[in-house]
């Protein structure tokens, strides 16, 4: 387990890559930030019990985010400015809080005079807009801020633009009304989801980590998998997947798990950049893992009018398929380079280690039970799980002392409460980027509504793609990757969901494809996540490279190569919605989620899941050029043919005139089995020659 010093080093590394100030615990700045963060978490727990007006909640939520943004992030990267909170940080912070809370203070008046804004309304609107944009620049850099500014300029200068993208334009009054003084822009749906659902799940993850669950996942994964070929790399994949269930941050996942697994991988024989790339690929995909996916998943549920459990259900097969394929990549890398596992004697016994921390799994299973079985709202389920977890955090150390027949002291009892306090502070700090990102992304969503640019883009993309849906998907994937290099996943998803998801749906319908809207939204969500390790900007790759002491660009390229498997999955589930466990949609209205036909038959689910796993294994072997030994060209072609038979069975059955799509599965499985056993024969022959 990590010592306190190692934990502090991890926190400093995360702070460095996320670009915020990291004050020493004996300074007033540390306690100032911690106090605001703790109060924010307390407020978010309180509004579950007493919800109040949603507009008020959004305003207060953003006010806390603004306060922490200017307290934690300096105006520039100067070491001097990053070491203290300046007087002008306080001034901007207070002005920002006052401007944002105007929505709370004047809510009734604003609703009564909608459209007939006063001079004070406009002044407050402009101030709010400028403060939020500056907060975005400090927290996430220039890209998201510049994207919002471009859309604001587009709103205002519409009449002066080229005919293809021109519109009648909007006055300052109208822009301020849309962006600030109503719930169409900054205070829109994305910020509302951040305030109601996302915070609680991020807080749950932070508390679990402070309780010790993160280290437990690493230890269990390493103990179970360390003895096998490439063991530490397999442990990195498993630990990152489990840690991803409680963390929405690729960087936090990379640093927390990577500081343990990357040195072990290097010691076992992995090159520095490959060790870092394995950890990066595993950590980035953590946002795909149910039940606590990235913040974008909650916003997706709100956009689509679905229960969060429906998003989790749809995400299940792609997420686990993605991790299984990465696990297989690591296995192939180990086989290619002859990398053996750890000596079992240094790993410890699995069962005692598993039992020692089994209580960390209880809150996670409790959350899954309340979400999926009891069908509670995401907010209610997360709150119940947090309360349950807090009880565990208080009693776990005294109970352990009792079992060991040690004295239960007062400091031992209060240690659990201290962990809860630290977890609440960390949860709020982790929410700053999400709160600011959802607020700024709301500007872009508001612009789309105000100007109707979505219709213009649909026409442009239709012309560029020639009406071919595959070309539209490739263009969307490319734009998502490029945008994602500068935007956090949440903001990237919101922008692409507002701009391109409706276009995908429209052009898919024109091409004769009846798909549920969740397929288009999941498509852009996946490619937004992939941007976290896309060179030259992927910050998760930079974090793992710093730990491995490897070149960040080389690391990014290698992790992106590993993550190509994640890139093929969205194309597969777009054309085969059964991978999202949706068997059909209403031909009259594919957007009507209430009429989607969900697949619940266990046999069908197992068949779809098994086909997806084997199809991705075939893809992985084709891209890695290896099964039991190096593959030849004919085997590679065969493996590529396996993929559509196992992952697009109904399309293959239609194209080939097969009487049933089950025959497609049989053909794919038979072809894959033939290639595998042919490799096995050649491998044994080679082994005999060597012997």
C-alpha positions in Angstrom: 0.0 0.0 0.0 1.1 3.6 -0.7 2.5 5.6 2.2 1.2 9.1 3.0 4.2 10.6 1.2 3.5 8.6 -1.9 -0.1 9.8 -1.9 1.0 13.4 -1.6 3.4 12.8 -4.5 0.5 11.5 -6.6 -1.6 14.5 -5.7 1.1 16.9 -6.7 1.6 15.0 -10.0 -2.2 15.2 -10.7 -2.1 18.9 -9.8 0.8 19.5 -12.2 -0.9 17.9 -15.2 -4.4 19.3 -14.4 -2.7 22.7 -14.0 -4.0 23.9 -10.6 -2.3 25.2 -7.5 -1.3 22.7 -4.9 -0.9 24.5 -1.5 1.0 23.1 1.5 -1.3 22.0 4.3 0.1 24.5 6.7 -0.9 27.6 4.6 -4.1 29.7 4.9 -4.6 29.2 1.1 -4.9 25.5 1.6 -7.6 25.9 4.3 -9.4 28.6 2.3 -9.7 26.3 -0.7 -10.5 23.3 1.5 -13.3 25.2 3.3 -15.0 26.2 0.1 -14.7 22.7 -1.3 -16.1 21.1 1.8 -19.0 23.5 1.9 -19.7 22.8 -1.8 -19.9 19.0 -1.1 -22.1 19.7 2.0 -24.5 21.8 -0.1 -24.7 19.1 -2.8 -25.7 16.6 -0.2 -28.2 19.0 1.4 -30.1 19.6 -1.9 -30.8 15.9 -2.2 -32.8 16.1 1.0 -34.3 19.6 0.2 -34.0 20.1 -3.6 -35.4 23.6 -3.9 -35.7 25.5 -7.2 -33.5 24.0 -10.0 -32.5 27.5 -11.3 -31.3 28.4 -7.7 -29.3 25.1 -7.5 -27.6 25.7 -10.8 -26.6 29.3 -9.8 -25.2 28.2 -6.4 -23.4 25.2 -8.0 -21.7 27.4 -10.5 -20.9 30.0 -7.9 -18.9 27.4 -5.9 -17.2 26.3 -9.2 -16.2 29.9 -9.9 -14.9 30.4 -6.4 -12.7 27.3 -6.6 -11.6 28.0 -10.2 -10.1 31.3 -9.3 -8.7 30.1 -6.0 -7.1 27.0 -7.5 -6.0 28.3 -10.9 -3.6 31.2 -11.5 -4.0 33.8 -14.3 -0.8 32.3 -15.8 1.6 29.4 -15.3 4.2 31.6 -13.5 5.6 29.7 -10.5 5.2 32.9 -8.4 1.5 33.3 -9.3 0.8 29.6 -8.7 2.1 29.8 -5.2 -0.5 32.1 -3.8 -4.0 33.6 -4.3 -3.5 37.2 -5.4 -5.7 40.2 -4.5 -7.1 40.3 -8.1 -8.0 36.6 -7.9 -10.2 37.5 -5.0 -11.7 40.5 -6.8 -12.6 38.5 -9.9 -13.9 35.6 -7.7 -16.2 37.9 -5.7 -17.5 39.7 -8.8 -18.0 36.3 -10.5 -19.9 34.9 -7.5 -22.1 38.0 -7.3 -22.9 37.9 -11.1 -23.7 34.2 -11.1 -25.9 34.5 -8.0 -27.9 37.2 -9.7 -29.8 34.3 -11.3 -30.7 33.2 -7.8 -31.4 36.7 -6.4 -33.5 38.0 -9.3 -35.0 34.8 -10.5 -38.7 35.8 -10.3 -38.1 39.2 -11.8 -36.1 37.7 -14.7 -38.9 35.2 -15.4 -41.5 38.0 -15.3 -39.7 40.3 -17.7 -38.4 37.6 -20.1 -37.1 39.4 -23.2 -37.5 42.9 -21.8 -34.2 43.0 -20.1 -33.0 46.0 -18.0 -29.6 47.6 -18.3 -28.6 45.9 -15.0 -29.6 42.5 -16.5 -27.3 43.1 -19.5 -24.4 44.4 -17.4 -24.7 41.3 -15.2 -25.1 39.1 -18.2 -21.9 40.4 -19.9 -20.0 40.2 -16.6 -21.1 36.6 -16.0 -20.1 35.6 -19.6 -16.6 37.2 -19.3 -16.0 35.6 -15.8 -17.1 32.1 -17.0 -14.9 32.4 -20.1 -11.9 33.4 -18.0 -12.6 30.6 -15.6 -12.6 28.2 -18.5 -9.3 29.5 -19.8 -7.7 29.1 -16.4 -9.1 25.7 -15.7 -9.0 24.0 -19.2 -6.8 26.3 -21.3 -7.7 28.2 -24.4 -9.5 25.7 -26.7 -13.0 25.6 -25.0 -13.0 29.3 -24.3 -12.1 30.1 -28.0 -14.7 27.7 -29.2 -17.4 29.5 -27.1 -16.1 32.9 -28.3 -16.3 31.8 -32.0 -19.9 30.8 -31.5 -20.7 34.1 -29.7 -19.2 36.0 -32.7 -21.2 33.8 -35.0 -24.4 34.8 -33.1 -23.7 38.5 -33.4 -22.1 38.8 -36.9 -24.5 36.4 -38.6 -25.7 38.8 -41.4 -22.1 39.6 -42.4 -21.0 36.0 -43.0 -20.8 34.0 -46.3 -24.3 33.1 -47.6 -24.0 29.4 -46.8 -23.6 30.0 -43.0 -25.2 33.5 -42.7 -28.2 34.1 -40.5 -30.2 37.2 -39.4 -27.9 37.8 -36.4 -28.7 38.6 -32.7 -28.4 41.7 -30.6 -26.4 41.9 -27.4 -29.7 41.9 -25.5 -30.8 38.8 -27.2 -27.5 37.0 -26.8 -27.3 37.8 -23.1 -30.9 36.6 -22.7 -30.1 33.3 -24.4 -26.8 32.7 -22.7 -27.1 34.0 -19.2 -30.6 35.3 -18.2 -32.5 32.2 -19.1 -31.8 28.5 -18.8 -31.0 28.1 -22.5 -27.2 28.8 -22.2 -24.8 28.8 -19.3 -27.5 27.7 -16.9 -28.9 25.1 -19.2 -29.3 21.3 -19.1 -25.5 20.4 -18.9 -25.0 22.6 -15.8 -28.2 21.2 -14.3 -27.0 17.6 -14.7 -23.6 18.6 -13.2 -25.4 20.1 -10.2 -27.9 17.3 -9.7 -26.3 14.0 -10.6 -22.6 14.3 -11.6 -21.4 15.9 -8.4 -22.7 13.0 -6.2 -21.1 10.3 -8.3 -17.7 12.2 -8.4 -18.0 12.6 -4.6 -18.8 8.9 -4.2 -15.6 8.1 -6.2 -13.5 10.5 -4.2 -14.7 9.1 -0.9 -14.1 5.5 -2.1 -10.6 6.5 -3.0 -9.9 8.1 0.3 -11.3 5.1 2.1 -8.6 3.0 0.4 -10.5 1.3 -2.4 -8.2 2.6 -5.1 -5.1 0.9 -3.5 -7.2 -2.2 -2.8 -8.1 -2.6 -6.5 -4.5 -2.3 -7.5 -3.3 -4.8 -4.9 -6.0 -7.3 -5.7 -5.4 -7.0 -9.5 -1.7 -7.4 -9.0 -2.0 -10.4 -6.7 -4.4 -12.2 -9.0 -2.8 -11.5 -12.3 0.9 -10.8 -11.5 2.0 -14.4 -11.9 0.8 -14.7 -15.5 2.7 -13.7 -18.7 3.0 -9.9 -18.7 1.3 -10.0 -15.3 1.9 -6.4 -14.1 0.5 -5.0 -17.4 -2.6 -7.2 -17.0 -2.9 -5.9 -13.5 -2.7 -2.4 -14.8 -5.6 -3.0 -17.2 -7.8 -4.6 -14.5 -6.9 -2.0 -11.8 -7.5 0.9 -14.2 -10.9 -0.6 -15.2 -11.9 -1.0 -11.6 -10.5 2.4 -10.6 -12.3 3.9 -13.7 -15.6 2.8 -12.1 -15.0 5.3 -9.3 -13.1 8.0 -11.1 -14.1 10.1 -14.1 -10.6 11.5 -14.6 -8.2 9.9 -17.0 -5.2 11.7 -15.4 -6.2 10.7 -11.9 -6.6 7.1 -13.0 -3.2 7.2 -14.8 -1.3 8.7 -11.9 -3.0 6.7 -9.1 -2.6 3.3 -10.8 0.4 4.1 -13.0 2.8 5.0 -10.2 2.5 1.4 -9.0 2.1 -0.5 -12.3 4.4 1.3 -14.7 7.6 0.6 -12.8 6.6 -3.1 -12.4 6.0 -3.4 -16.2 9.4 -1.8 -16.9 11.1 -4.1 -14.4 9.5 -7.1 -16.1 10.8 -6.1 -19.6 8.2 -3.7 -21.1 9.9 -0.7 -22.8 9.2 2.6 -21.1 6.9 3.9 -23.8 4.9 0.6 -24.0 4.5 0.4 -20.2 3.2 4.0 -20.2 1.0 3.4 -23.2 -0.7 0.4 -21.6 -1.5 2.4 -18.5 -2.7 5.4 -20.6 -5.0 3.2 -22.8 -6.4 1.5 -19.7 -6.9 4.7 -17.8 -8.5 6.6 -20.6 -11.1 3.9 -21.1 -12.1 4.1 -17.4 -14.7 6.6 -18.4 -16.5 3.9 -20.3 -16.9 1.6 -17.3 -20.4 1.3 -15.7 -21.9 2.0 -13.3 -20.0 5.3 -12.7 -19.1 6.4 -16.2 -17.8 9.8 -17.0 -19.9 13.0 -16.4 -20.9 13.0 -20.1 -23.0 9.8 -19.5 -25.3 11.6 -17.1 -25.7 14.5 -19.6 -26.5 12.0 -22.3 -29.3 10.5 -20.2 -30.8 14.0 -19.7 -30.4 14.9 -23.4 -32.1 11.6 -24.5 -34.7 11.6 -21.7 -33.5 8.2 -20.5 -32.9 6.8 -17.0 -29.3 6.6 -16.2 -29.7 2.9 -15.8 -30.6 2.7 -19.5 -27.3 4.3 -20.4 -25.4 1.8 -18.1 -27.3 -1.1 -19.7 -26.5 0.1 -23.2 -22.8 0.8 -22.3 -22.2 -2.6 -20.7 -21.1 -4.8 -23.7 -19.0 -2.1 -25.5 -17.2 -1.2 -22.3 -16.3 -4.7 -21.2 -15.5 -5.7 -24.7 -13.1 -2.8 -24.9 -11.3 -3.8 -21.7 -11.2 -7.5 -22.7 -9.5 -6.5 -26.0 -6.9 -4.4 -24.2 -6.2 -7.3 -21.8 -5.7 -9.5 -24.9 -3.3 -6.8 -26.5 -1.2 -7.0 -23.3 -1.2 -10.8 -23.5 0.0 -10.7 -27.1 2.7 -8.2 -26.3 3.9 -10.4 -23.5 3.9 -13.5 -25.7 5.7 -11.7 -28.5 8.5 -10.5 -26.3 8.6 -13.5 -23.9 7.7 -11.4 -20.8 7.0 -13.8 -17.9 5.0 -13.0 -14.8 6.2 -12.2 -11.3 7.4 -14.9 -8.9 4.3 -16.0 -7.0 6.2 -15.9 -3.7 6.4 -12.1 -3.9 2.8 -11.6 -4.7 1.2 -12.8 -1.4 -1.9 -14.9 -1.0 -4.9 -13.7 -3.0 -7.8 -14.7 -0.8 -6.6 -12.9 2.4 -5.9 -9.7 0.4 -9.3 -9.9 -1.3 -11.1 -10.5 2.0 -9.2 -7.7 3.8 -10.8 -5.1 1.6 -14.0 -6.7 0.6 -16.0 -4.0 2.4 -15.0 -1.6 -0.3 -17.1 -3.5 -2.8 -20.2 -3.3 -0.7 -21.0 0.4 -1.5 -20.4 -0.3 -5.2 -22.8 -3.2 -5.2 -25.2 -1.3 -3.1 -25.1 1.5 -5.7 -25.7 -1.0 -8.6 -28.5 -2.6 -6.6 -30.3 0.7 -5.9 -29.8 1.9 -9.5 -30.7 -1.3 -11.5 -32.8 -3.5 -9.2 -34.7 -0.9 -7.2 -34.7 1.6 -10.1 -34.1 4.6 -7.9 -33.1 7.9 -9.5 -29.4 8.4 -10.0 -29.4 11.2 -7.5 -31.2 9.1 -4.8 -29.0 6.0 -5.4 -25.8 8.0 -5.2 -26.8 9.7 -2.0 -27.8 6.4 -0.4 -24.4 4.9 -1.4 -22.5 7.9 -0.1 -24.2 7.7 3.3 -23.5 3.9 3.4 -19.9 4.5 2.5 -19.4 7.2 5.1 -20.6 4.7 7.8 -18.0 2.2 6.5 -15.3 4.8 6.5 -16.0 5.6 10.2 -16.1 2.1 11.5 -13.5 0.2 9.3 -10.4 1.1 11.3 -11.9 0.6 14.8 -13.4 -2.7 13.6 -10.0 -3.8 12.2 -8.4 -2.9 15.6 -11.1 -4.9 17.4 -10.5 -8.0 15.2 -6.7 -7.6 15.9 -7.4 -7.2 19.6 -5.8 -3.8 19.6 -6.9 -0.8 21.6 -9.5 1.4 20.0 -8.4 4.9 20.6 -10.1 8.3 20.1 -7.7 9.3 17.3 -8.5 6.0 15.6 -12.2 6.8 15.7 -11.8 10.3 14.4 -9.5 9.2 11.5 -12.5 8.0 9.6 -14.2 11.4 9.9 -11.0 13.0 8.7 -11.0 10.7 5.6 -14.6 11.7 5.0 -13.6 15.4 5.2 -10.7 14.9 2.8 -12.8 13.0 0.4 -15.5 15.7 0.4 -12.8 18.3 -0.3 -11.2 16.2 -3.1 -14.6 15.5 -4.6 -15.4 19.2 -4.9 -11.9 20.0 -6.4 -12.5 17.2 -9.0 -15.8 18.9 -9.9 -14.4 22.3 -10.8 -13.4 21.4 -14.4 -16.8 19.6 -14.9 -18.9 22.5 -13.6 -17.0 25.1 -15.7 -17.0 22.9 -18.8 -20.7 22.3 -18.6 -21.3 26.1 -18.1 -19.2 27.0 -21.2 -20.5 24.2 -23.3 -24.0 25.6 -22.5 -23.0 28.7 -24.5 -22.4 26.5 -27.6 -25.6 24.7 -27.1 -27.4 28.0 -26.7 -25.8 29.3 -29.9 -27.0 26.2 -31.8 -30.6 26.9 -30.6 -30.4 30.6 -31.3 -29.0 30.5 -34.8 -30.1 27.1 -36.2 -26.6 26.4 -37.2 -27.3 22.6 -36.9 -29.4 22.8 -40.1 -26.6 24.6 -41.9 -24.1 22.0 -40.8 -26.4 19.2 -41.9 -26.4 20.6 -45.4 -22.7 21.1 -45.4 -21.9 17.7 -44.1 -24.4 16.1 -46.5 -22.7 17.8 -49.4 -19.2 16.9 -48.3 -20.1 13.2 -47.6 -22.1 12.8 -50.7 -24.9 11.4 -48.5 -22.9 8.3 -47.5 -23.4 7.6 -43.8 -20.0 5.9 -43.4 -18.3 9.1 -44.7 -20.4 11.2 -42.2 -19.3 8.9 -39.3 -15.6 9.2 -40.3 -15.9 13.0 -40.5 -17.7 13.1 -37.1 -15.0 10.8 -35.5 -12.2 13.0 -36.9 -13.8 16.3 -35.6 -14.5 14.6 -32.2 -10.8 13.6 -31.9 -9.6 17.1 -33.0 -11.9 18.9 -30.6 -11.1 16.5 -27.8 -7.4 17.4 -28.0 -8.4 20.7 -26.4 -11.7 20.0 -24.7 -12.4 17.8 -21.7 -14.6 14.8 -22.5 -17.7 16.3 -21.1 -17.5 19.5 -23.1 -16.5 17.6 -26.2 -19.6 15.4 -25.9 -21.9 18.3 -25.3 -20.6 20.2 -28.3 -20.7 17.1 -30.6 -24.1 16.0 -29.3 -25.5 19.4 -30.0 -23.9 19.8 -33.5 -23.4 16.4 -35.1 -25.6 13.8 -33.3 -28.8 15.2 -34.9 -27.1 15.4 -38.3 -26.0 11.7 -38.0 -29.6 10.7 -37.1 -31.0 12.7 -40.1 -28.5 11.4 -42.6 -28.8 7.9 -41.3 -32.5 8.0 -41.8 -32.0 9.3 -45.4 -29.7 6.4 -46.0 -32.3 3.9 -44.8 -30.8 3.1 -41.4 -33.2 3.1 -38.4 -31.0 3.6 -35.4 -31.8 4.7 -31.8 -30.5 8.2 -30.9 -28.3 6.7 -28.2 -26.1 5.1 -30.9 -25.2 8.5 -32.4 -24.6 10.0 -28.9 -22.5 7.0 -27.8 -20.5 7.3 -31.1 -19.4 10.9 -30.3 -18.9 10.0 -26.6 -16.4 7.3 -27.5 -14.3 9.4 -29.8 -14.4 12.3 -27.3 -12.8 9.9 -24.7 -10.2 8.7 -27.2 -8.9 12.3 -27.6 -7.4 12.0 -24.1 -4.5 9.9 -25.4 -4.4 11.3 -29.0 -1.1 13.0 -29.7 0.2 15.6 -29.7 -2.0 16.9 -26.8 -3.4 13.9 -24.9 -2.7 14.8 -21.3 -3.1 11.2 -19.9 -0.2 10.2 -22.2 1.9 13.0 -20.8 1.1 11.9 -17.2 2.1 8.3 -17.8 5.2 9.3 -19.8 6.3 11.4 -16.8 6.0 8.3 -14.6 7.7 6.0 -17.1 10.3 8.6 -18.1 9.5 8.1 -21.8 8.8 10.4 -24.7 5.2 11.7 -24.4 4.6 11.9 -28.1 5.9 8.3 -28.7 3.8 7.2 -25.7 0.8 8.9 -27.1 1.2 7.3 -30.5 1.6 3.9 -29.0 -1.4 4.3 -26.7 -3.5 5.5 -29.6 -2.4 2.4 -31.5 -3.6 0.3 -28.6 -6.8 2.3 -28.5 -7.7 1.7 -32.2 -9.8 -1.1 -30.8 -11.9 1.5 -29.0 -12.3 3.4 -32.2 -13.7 0.5 -34.2 -16.4 -0.3 -31.5 -18.6 2.8 -32.2 -18.8 1.9 -35.9 -19.8 -1.6 -34.9 -22.6 -0.6 -32.5 -23.8 2.1 -34.9 -24.5 -0.5 -37.5 -25.4 -3.3 -35.0 -27.5 -1.7 -32.3 -27.8 -5.1 -30.5 -24.3 -4.4 -29.1 -26.1 -1.6 -27.2 -28.7 -4.3 -26.3 -31.4 -2.5 -28.4 -33.2 -4.9 -30.7 -35.3 -2.4 -32.6 -36.8 1.1 -32.8 -40.1 2.6 -33.9 -39.8 3.2 -37.7 -42.1 6.2 -37.3 -39.9 7.9 -34.7 -36.5 6.3 -33.9 -36.0 9.1 -31.3 -38.8 7.9 -29.1 -36.8 6.0 -26.4 -40.0 4.6 -24.8 -40.6 2.5 -27.9 -37.1 1.0 -28.2 -37.0 -2.8 -27.9 -34.4 -3.7 -25.3 -32.8 -7.1 -25.4 -33.3 -8.9 -22.1 -33.0 -12.6 -23.1 -29.9 -14.0 -21.3 -29.1 -16.3 -24.2 -29.2 -13.4 -26.7 -27.1 -11.2 -24.5 -24.5 -13.9 -24.0 -24.4 -14.6 -27.7 -24.0 -10.9 -28.6 -21.4 -10.4 -25.9 -19.4 -13.5 -26.9 -19.5 -12.5 -30.6 -18.3 -9.0 -29.7 -15.4 -10.3 -27.5 -14.2 -12.8 -30.2 -14.6 -10.2 -32.9 -12.5 -7.8 -31.0 -9.9 -10.5 -30.3 -9.7 -11.1 -34.1 -9.3 -7.4 -34.7 -6.6 -7.2 -32.0 -4.6 -10.1 -33.5 -4.9 -8.6 -37.0 -3.5 -5.2 -35.8 -0.9 -6.8 -33.5 0.1 -9.4 -36.2 0.2 -12.2 -33.6 -1.9 -15.0 -32.1 0.5 -17.7 -30.9 3.1 -16.6 -33.3 3.4 -14.0 -36.1 0.5 -14.2 -38.5 0.9 -14.2 -42.3 -1.1 -12.1 -44.8 -3.7 -14.8 -45.5 -4.3 -15.2 -41.7 -4.6 -11.5 -41.4 -7.3 -11.3 -44.2 -9.1 -14.2 -42.5 -9.1 -12.4 -39.1 -10.5 -9.2 -40.7 -13.3 -11.3 -42.3 -14.1 -12.8 -38.9 -14.9 -9.3 -37.5 -18.2 -8.5 -39.4 -19.4 -12.1 -39.1 -19.3 -11.9 -35.3 -20.0 -8.2 -34.8 -22.4 -7.4 -37.6 -24.2 -10.8 -38.0 -27.5 -9.4 -39.3 -25.9 -7.2 -41.9 -23.7 -10.1 -43.1 -26.8 -12.4 -43.2 -28.7 -9.9 -45.4 -25.7 -9.2 -47.7 -24.9 -12.9 -48.2 -28.5 -14.1 -48.3 -28.1 -16.4 -45.2 -31.4 -17.9 -43.8 -30.5 -16.7 -40.3 -28.0 -14.4 -38.6 -27.0 -17.2 -36.3 -25.3 -18.8 -39.3 -23.1 -15.7 -39.5 -22.0 -16.4 -35.9 -21.2 -20.0 -36.9 -19.2 -18.9 -40.0 -17.2 -16.3 -37.9 -16.5 -18.7 -35.1 -15.5 -21.5 -37.5 -13.1 -19.2 -39.5 -11.6 -17.9 -36.2 -11.2 -21.4 -34.9 -9.6 -22.6 -38.1 -7.0 -19.8 -38.0 -6.3 -20.3 -34.3 -5.8 -24.1 -34.6 -3.7 -23.7 -37.7 -1.5 -21.3 -35.6 -1.4 -23.9 -32.8 -0.1 -26.6 -35.2 2.6 -24.3 -36.6 3.5 -23.2 -33.1 4.0 -26.8 -31.8 6.0 -27.6 -34.9 8.2 -24.6 -34.2 8.6 -25.6 -30.6 9.7 -29.2 -31.6 12.3 -27.7 -34.0 13.7 -25.5 -31.3 13.8 -28.4 -28.8 
